[in-house]
Amino acid sequence: MTIGGDDVYLSMNYHCLMSMHAVDSNTDPVMQARVDLAAALRLAVYHELEEGIDNHFTVSVPGYDDRYLVLPFGLHWSEARASDLIIFNEAGESLDGSGMVELSAQCIHAPIHRITGKRVVFHTHQNWALALNMLEDNRLIPACQTSAFFDGRIAYDDHYAGTADTLQEGERLATLMGDKEVVFLRNHGLLVAVDSIARAYRMLYLLERVCRAQIRAMSTGQRLLPISQAVIRQVQTPDENDRHKGQRDHLYFAAMKRLLDRALPGYAD
């Protein structure tokens, strides 16, 4: 009886949260993309995934395949607002808004969007993922449940050649990525390319935590114990009984935006 009562209570609160943070069906999809991208930028500051004004998050403008939203170079990520974001194209031209796109954002992100068809591309030099990518052996080992989720979903770029200043670099990375969602960039950082801001940010967050866990485990000097491939397949196979199937990224990002509403409000302005 107590369990049943708790289930009803939890169900009621779950649906209240969903209704509070559901996207209005009449919301302009471009405005929604602006708000969510500004939120992701501020969250990166909150979770210490950013480098001030450097690195880039981009999103294809809803309704277009050849123009992208980005924070203009020079603004700190903690300052990001929906109204600040500019629209640029692969030629580096600012099509809407004040400010300019930084060259490496143009050269890395635009070709990845174009070639992979992914709507969202996030690139960071976040601390623990960078630490792993500074090692001679930078492979993420599937030694815990979260790293098992990423097994087989990461491409590895083992040849750092300096900062990106031509579109050919983005084209090279897009080809290297293939059907993967993540690229580990040796001596550099990482990339995530997926189709929603919620998923992209959740993946960045989880990658940072699992890279930190691996570095800490490695620091003991003991061998890591990988999970078997049979169990990895089970972890990666969607559970038909999952009551939150298909909603986890959205629920996560909605919760993170509620956190921002308390800690760093103003991203939706």
N, C-alpha and C positions, 0 to 999 in steps of 0.2 A: 504493500500500500504506500509506504514511504517512497519507494523507488518510483512508482507510478506518479505520485504527486510531484516529485522532483522533475520527472520527465515533462510533465505538463508545464511546470514553472519554466524550465529551460526552453521549451518550445515556444512559449509565449514571449519570452525575452528575445529569443532568436528572431522571431518574426517582427518584433518591434524594432530591433536594430536594422533589419533588412528594409523595413518601410521607411525608417528615418534617413537611410543613406542610399536608397534606390535612385537611379537616374530618372528624372522626369522624361516621359516619352516625347515631350515637346522640346527638350533641351537641344540647342544647336550642337551638333556633333563636333564642330570645329571648336566651339567654346568649351565643350567638355574635355576635348583633347588638350586644350590650353591649360585648363584647371588641373588636370591630372598630371601633365608634364611639369608644371610649376610645383605641384605637391611632391613629385618624385625628386626634383632638384633639392628642395628644402629637406626632405627626408634623408637624402644623401649626406647633408651637413649634420643632421641630428645623429645619424649612425656612423659618422666619421668615414664616409666612403669617398669624399670629394677632395679636391686640391684647390679650393678657393675659387678662382675664375677659370681654371684649366679643366681639361677633359670635357666630354660632351654627351648630352642626351638629345636624340632627335626622334621625331615622330612624323610620319607622312601625314600631310593635311588631308582630313577626310574628304573623299570625293576626287582626290588627285593621286597620281602615281609619280609625279615628277616635281613635287615641291614639298618642303619639309619645315617643321617648326623647330626652333632652337632658341636658347637664351643668347642674346647678343653678347659678344665677347667684351669683357671688362666688368660685367656685373658679377658680384659674388653670388654663389648659389643660394645663400640664405636670404637674399633679396628678391629671389624670383617671384614674379607675379604673372598671372595669366595674360595680363595686358602688355607685359614687357616682351613677350616672345615675338620673334620676327619669323617671317617666311622667306626661305631662300631656295634657289634651284641649284642644279649640279654645276652651273657655270659660276656659282658663288655670288650671284646677284641677289640683293635684298629686294623682295617683291612686295613686302608689307611690313610696316613697323620701323622703328628707329634703331639704328645700330648696324653692325656688320657681323657676318659669320666669320669665325676664325678659320684660317686656311686648312688646318688638319681636319676640322669638322667637315668641311666641304670635301676634302680629298679622301677621307676614310668613309664617312657615313653615306654620302649620296650614291656612290657606286654600289655599296652593300645593299642599300634600299632597292636600287634599280635591278641588280642582278639576282638577288635572293627573293625579292618580292615581299620581304618582311616589312611590317609597318613601323616597327619600333627598333631602334639601335641605340644601345647604351654602352659607353666606353669609359672605363675608369682606371686609375692607378691605385685602387684601394689597398690598404696596407698589408693585410695578411695574404691576399691573393698575389700581390706583388712579391712578397717575401718568398712564396712558393715558386714563383716564376723567375726568381733570381738563382735558383738552384740548378745544378747541372741536370739532375733528374727532377723535372717539375711536374710529373704526372700526379693527378689526383687519385689517391688510392681508395678503392671502395671498401673502407674498413669500418664504416658506420652507416646507419640507415640513410642519412642525408647524402653522403657521398655516393652511396649505391644508386640513389635516384639519378645522379649525374653521369653514371657510368655509361660510356658509349655515346654521350651527347656532347662531348667536348672535342673540338679540333685543336691541334697544337701547332703554333707557328714557332719554329725553332730557330729562325734566322732574323734577328733584329738588325735592321739596316739604317736606323736613325729616324728622325721625325718625318712624317708624311707631308710631302709638298707637291705631289702629283696625283691625278686621279688613278693612275696605274696601281698605286699602292692599295687603294680601296678595292679595285678590281681583283688584285692578287688575293687579298684577304677574303673577298666574297667567294672566289673559286676554292680557296683552301677550306672555307667553312662548309661548303656543300650543303648537306641536309642536317648539319649539326645546329645547335642553338647557341653554343658558347665557343669562343676561341680563347685559349690561353696564349698570351703573347710573351714569349721568353724575353727577359730583361726589360719588360715594358708594362704589362698589365693584363686586362682582359676585356673581351667584347661579349655582349649578349644581343642576339637578334631574334625577336619573336613578333607576335602579332597583337600584343596588348601591353599597355603601360603597367598594368597590375602584375602581369606575369614577369615582365622584364625586371621590375624592381624587386619582386619577391625572390627571383633567381639571384640577383646581385647580392641581396642580403644573406641568403642561405649559402652562397658560395664563399662570402667573406667568413662566415662562422665556421664552415667546414674546413676551409684552408687554415684558419687559426687552430682548430682542433688537431689537424694533421701536423702542423709545425710543432705544436706543444707535445703531441705524442712522440714525434720524432726526436724531440729534445731529451727524452728519457734514455735514448740510446738503445732501446729495445726494438725488436722487429714488429712492424705492424701486421695485424692478422686480417687479411682481406676476407670479405664475405664471399661465399660461393656463388658461382654464376646462376645456379638454380634459385637461390634466395634472391639474388639481384633481379632476376626475371619476375619473381613474385612481387617484389617491391615496386617494380615499374609497371606492372599490369594493373589497370584500373579495376577496382573492386566493385562489382555490380551491386553490392549491398552498401556501398558508401553513401550515406544520407546527404553528404555535401559534395557529391560528384559534380565536377564542372564548376563549382562555386568557390573553391579554396582560394584561388588567386584574387577574386573579387572581394571575398570576405577579409582576407589579409589586408588588401590595399585600403578598403573602407575603414578598417580598424586603425591603420596607420594615419589616415587623414583625420580621424577623430583625435589621435595623439597630436597631430600638427595643430588642430584647432585650439588645443590647450597650450602647446609649447611654442609654436612659431606661426601664429595666425597671420592671415593676409595674403596667402598664396593665390586665392581665388579672385583677388581684386583685378 
